[in-house]
Amino acid sequence: MAAAAAAGCATRNRRPEEESGDPEVDVAIVGAGLAGLAAAHRVLQAGRTAVILESSARPGGRVLTLREPFAHGQHAEAGAIFVPNSHEITRDWCDELGVELGPAFLKIPGSAYYLRERLLAHNPFAADPEWPLELSDEERSLGLFGMFQRYALDGVQAERAHLEKPDWSSPDVQRLDGQSFADFLRSRGASPAAVEMLGLGYLGVMGDGIESVSALAILRDLAGSDGLDSGRIVGGSSRLPEAMAEPLAAVLRHGAEVRALEETGRGVRVRFTRAGAPAVITARRAIVTLPTTVLRTLELPAGLSTAKQRAIAEVGSTSVTRTYLQCARRFWEPYAMVDVDRPRLQIMDATSAQEGEAGILEGYAAGATARELDAQTEAERGRRFAAEVERIFPGAREAIERTASHSWDLDPHARGGYAWFRPGQMAAHFAALGSAEGRLHFAGEHTSRWTGWMQGALKSGERVASEALAALSG
């Protein structure tokens, strides 16, 4: 249905440069990430006209599968990876577009910690007496998952009433949002050593770590995920935005870098450059899907509310830099993941759902570690990661064939990996991030219940499409 609407729209979308007269399209969509693509599908399916302005040469935004420079037919993800079983919106889009989902892992994933210069395999469901940290006797007997259950997941259950649809004025919501997640763990009895352990790995790649992130933000994330009960897109996550973009080719303009948005008496004027030349298009409504870090570089309407301006200025994106080593053999097995304390790093098998003797090992750095890596060249990052891997797995160097890296802070189309909220920022800014202002509608994972997930971007795109269509009808 979207394909037919897009084809019909090709002749209706005019591209004159004049700034007067009737709007050229019903909806101008800024950004061809998942949010923008989802919005475009729904707008066109409703029989309205649209144009999508995307600054980069590809669709998908922060969904990016790297196929170069890798050999052996393998690939690695630079952006989103997993599709939890509970993320029905993402799964529905995959079904609608014929995008295949498969298992997240071909083998049961083993994991380990590299703590205080020691590689420690562990069973997360059993006691781990070898951990070189000052855990309490009870915490040692609980094991890693037991601590996670008691201090984090039981906390999710205790606070669930405040997580799904928070009342931002509620004292309980403000209590959760006003403290860091590390403080929340301490309030539930976690020792300093337990806080350190729980702050490694998945929870540690949000913002600048659990000491800096709102407890409410992390609790909401945990409430909406399934852990390892997930799948992934077969052939790479980019298959989804590519499939979404294909029927939108007639209305999708790559290389269109939006500079300014202006409200007029009849609609919205969008100024952009393309191939170095200035251009303008007018629309009755505009859908803006860019992250706050990119929105700050645009000239926005002077009439935006103070709340919206503050939200854009203050809510940031997590610094994320990912480095890859393609190796002739998977010397890291049986581990699919190793969480490292110094420097804080997640090492993972990027090819855990791909066949072959060769494999790609990824170093996932966030926060301060990512920013430190960004000061280096890509080659220097590869050498540094290779040295870290050699320290953990002696003899690893001889298997390394090639390296690659991707920094989201240094990507001018993203300027960061995914949204994060400091203590106090969710209650102060979350509602404003996604609220419509005049003829402008705002989407993106940062405006969604599922912040940082493909589901969040897709849902937000559907939401703003409904808003814009209702406004056009009204």
N, C-alpha and C positions, 0 to 999 in steps of 0.2 A: 504493500500500500504506500509506504514511504517513497519507494522508487518511482511509482507513477506520479505521485504528487510533486516530486523533485523534477521529473521530466517536464511536467506541465508548467512548473514554475519558471523554467529556463527562459521561456519567451515572455513571461510577465515581469520578471525582475529587470528593470531598466538600469543602465549604468551611466547616466549623464552626470556631469560634474557640477551642474548648477545647484545653487543653494536655496532656491525658491520653488514655489509650486507644491503640488501634492507630494506626500511621501512616496518614495519609490517602491518600498516594500512594507509589508505589515510589521515584520520583526527583523531587526538586525541583531545577530548573535555574535558576541565578541569572545572568541576562543573556541577551538575545536578539540578540547579535551572531552572526556566522557560526558561532562555536564552539558557542554555546548552541543555535542552530537545528539544526546538524548532529547534536549529541548527542540532541536531542529526537526527530528523525526516527528515529535508530537505536534509541532506547529504545522508542518506540511501535511500530516495525516488529517488535520482538521480543515484542510482546504485553504489555508492561508499562505501568503508568500513570505519568503525569508531569504536572507543572505547570511553566510557565516564568514567572519573575518578572522583569519588565523595567521599569526606572525611567522610561524615556522613552516618548514617544507613538508611536514607530516602531520597526520591527525594523532590524537591520543594524549597530548599533554604529558603528564607525569606517569603515563603508562608507556613504557619503552622497552622493547626487547632488543638486545644487542646481538647481532649475527656476525658482525665483523669486529675484530680480525680473526675470529675463531675458526678452527678447522674441524674435521670429522663430522660435519653437519650439526654441531652443537651450538647452543645459544645460552645467553644469560640474561636475567632481568636487571634493568637499571632502576625500574620503578616497581609498581604493584605486582604482587606474585599470587597470593592465596585468595581463594574464593570459599569462605566458610560455608558449611552446609546450610546455615541459617540465613544466609544472604540471598533470599529468594528473588530480590529485584535483579541482582547481577545474573543469577541463574536463568531468570525469565528472558533477559535480553539475549543471553547466549542461545537459549532455545529458539527464540524468535528469529535469530540471524543464522542459525545453523553452525554456531561456534561450539566445538567439542570441548567438553570438560573431562578431565581424567584425574587419577589419584595424585595427591601432593607428593607422595614418595613411592618409589618402586619397591623399597625395602623398609622394614621397620627402622625408623631413624634412631641411631645411637647418639648420645650426647656426652659432653665432658666439659670440665672447667679447667682453665689454666690459671691457677691461683698461686701467687708467691713463688713463681718459677717452677711450678709442679703441674703436670698434666694428670688430672684426676677424673677417671671414668666414674660414673655413678649411676645408680638406679634411682630415679626420682621418687620411687615409691618405697624406698628402704632407707634405713639409717646409713649415714656416711661418716664414720668415725675419723676418716683421714683428712677431713677438711681442715686446712691450716688457719682456721679462724676461731675466735673465742666465742663460739656458740654455747648457749646453755645446754646442760645435759638433756633437757626436755626437747630443745630444738634439734639436737643431734638424733634423738630417737624419732622425732617426727619425720626427718628426711626433708629433702627439698620440696617435694610436692606437699607434704604435710604442713610445712611452714607457709607455703603459698596458699594452701587451702585455709589455714587458720587466720592468717594475717590479711590476706587479700580477698579470696573468693568468699569467705564467710562475711567479710565486710561488705562485699557487693550485695549479698543476700540481706544483710541487716539494713542497708541503705537503699534497697531497690526502689522503694516508693518515691525516692527523690531523683532517680536516674533517668527514667524513660522520658517523661515530659516535665522537666523541672519547673516549679514556680520560682522564678528568679528572685522574687521578693521574700521567699521563705527563709526564716532564720536557719533552718537545717541545711538548705541548699547553700546558703552563704557560708555556713560553718564548713561544709565540705570543700567549697570552692576557695575559701580563704586560707586553707592550709596546703602545704605540699603533700605529695603522696608519701614521701618519706616520713613526714610528721604523722600522717594517718597510720602508717605501719607502726610507728613508735607508740601511738595512742592505743594500739591493740596489743601491746606487750612485746613487740619485736625488739630483740637486742640489736646493738650497733652492728654486730657481725651479720645478723639475719637481714638487716636493712641493706647492707652492702651486697650480700648475695642476691637478694631479690631485685636489686637495682642494676644487676648485670643482665645481659641478654635482651629479650623483647621489651621489657619495661624501661630499660636504659637507653633506648634509641628514640625516646620521645623528648623533644626539646633539648635541654641541656642536662637531662637526667632527672631522676625522681625527686631530688632535692629542690628542683626548680619548677616542676609541673604541678598544676592544680590537681588535688586529690580527686575532685569531681570529674575532671577530664579523663583520668585513667580509669576510674571506677565505671564511667559510662562506656569506655572502650571495652573493658573486661566483660561488662554485662551484655555486650552485643557481639561477642566473638565465641568461637567454638574450640579454641586451642588447635590441636592437631586434627580435629574433625573437619577437615577442609579438603578441597580439591584445587586444581589449577587448570588453566587453559592449555590444551594440547597444542604444541607448536609455538608457544609463547604468548604472553599476555597481549601483545600488540595485535594479535588476531582479532580481538574484539573491536577496538576502535577502527581498524582497517575495514572490518565488515560493516560497521556502522557508517563509515564515510563513503563507501562505494556507491550506494544509491543517492548520495547527497552531492555527487561530483558537480552537478550543474549549478549549485548554489554555494559551493565551498571555494573560497579564494585564499590560497596559500600565499605567504609572503606579504600579507596585508598587516602592517604594524599600526595599530590604533594609537593615535596621539591624543585625541580629545573627544569628549562627549559633551554635547550641548543640547539643552532642551529648547525647543522652539514653540511657537504657538500651536503648531500642527503636529509636532512629534519630536523626534530626536535626530540631531545631526551628528554623524560619526565621521570624524576626520582621521585619515590614515595615510600612510605612504606605502607605495608598492613599486618595486623596481626603482626605488629612488625618487619617484614622482609623487607629489601630493595628490590626494583624492578625497572625495567626500561622498557619503551616501546618507539619505534621509529615510527614516522609518517611523511608523506610528508608535512602536515600542522598541526598546532595546533590552536584550538579556546579556548581562555581563557575568562571565564565568571565571575571570582571572583571579589568581590568588592575591591576597592583600599586598604582598611584596612587589607585585607587578602593577597593581592598581595605583600604588603610590607614585609611579612614574608617569601616569596619565594626567591630563588636564581634565578634571571632573567638573560637573555643573556647580556653580557657585551656591546654588540653593540647597545643597545636601545638608541634612540635619547635622547638628554638632555630634550627636550620638554616632551617626554613620562615619563621620570624619575621624572621630577618635578611634573607632573600631578598626578602620583601615590603617590608621597610623600606628596603633599599638599592638595588634595581634600579628605575630610573626610566623615564620615557617622554620621547621627544623632543618638545620644544616646536615646534609647527608652526602657523603662521598663513598663510592663503592669501587673497590679495586679487585681485579680478577687475574688469576693465574691459570692458564690452561696447561694441563699436565698430561704426560703420556700415560700415567697410571694414577689410580686413586689411592695414594699412599695414606690418606687420612682415614680410610675405612677401618673400623666399623662406625666411625663418628660422622654424622651428617651435620653436626654443629658443635663448635667449641666456643664458649664464652670466656673472654680474656679480661683480666682485671687491669693490667698495666702494660701498654695503654689500653683504655677501654675499647674493646673491639669484639664484634661477632664474626667468627669465621664459620662459613657454611658451604656445603656442597651445592653449588648453583645448578648442578646437573643431576640432582637426586631423583628426578622424574624422567631422566633420559638414559638410554642404553649406551653401552660402549665401555671399553677398558679405560680410555682417556676420560678426563673429567675437568671441570672448571671449579676452582676453589675461589670463593669470594670473601673479601674482607669488608664488612659493613661497618662504617664509622659514622657516628652522629655527634652532634654538638661540638664541643671544643676540639675533639680529635679530628673531626671532619674539617674544621676550619684550619687546623694546623696543616693537614694534608693539602689543602687548597693553595697553600703558599708554595707548593712544590710542583714541578712539571709532572706530566703523566708518567714519563719514564722513571722519575725519582720515586713516585708513589709505588710503581711496580717493584723497584728494587727494595724499597722499605718493607713492603708487604712480604716479599720473598724472604727477607731477613727474619721477619717475625715468624713466618711459617717454618723456616729452618730451625729457629730456636725451639719451636714446639715439636716439630717432627724432623729430627736430625737426618740429613741425607736427602731432604726434599728437593733441594736445588737442582739435582741432576735430572729430575723428571719435568721441570718447568720448560715449556715450549714457547709460550708467548704471554704477554701481559696486556691489560687494558684497564681503563678507569673512567668513571663518570662522576662529575661533581654537579649536584643540583644547585648549589649556591652560585656557581659560575655559569650556569645555563641562563642566558638572558631572557628566555621565554618562561622561566619558572622562578628563578631567584630563591630557591629553597625546595625542600622535599615535600613537606605536608605540614598543615597548620598545627600549632601547639599553643596552649594557654597557660600563662603564669598564674600563680594563686591570685584570685580575685578577678581575673579577666573574663571568665565565662559568665558570671553574673552581670558583669559590667557591659560586656560587648556582644555576647553570642546572639541575642535577639536582633540587635542592630545589623549584624553582618548579613543576615538573610532577608531583611525587610525591604520591601519595595519603596522607592523614593520617586515620586512623580511618575514619569514614564519609563523609569529604569527598574529592572528586576535583577536581583543578584543571586547567583548560584555558585556551586563549587563545593568540594568536600569540606571546606572550612565552615560552611553554612549548615551542615547536615548533622543529624544524630550519629552518623557513622563517619566521623572525622578521620581522614587518612585512608579511607577504604574506597575501592571502586564503587561499592554500593552507595556510599555517601554522595559521590559525584553524580551517579546516575539518578538517584532519588531527587537530588536537588534540581537536576535538569528537568525532570518530570514536573516537579513542583512549580518552577517558574514558568514553564510552558502553560500550565493550567492557569496561573495568575494572568499571564499576558493575554491568553485567549479569552478569559473572562472579561478583562478590561476592554479588549477590542469589541467583544459582543455588546458590552454595556455602553 
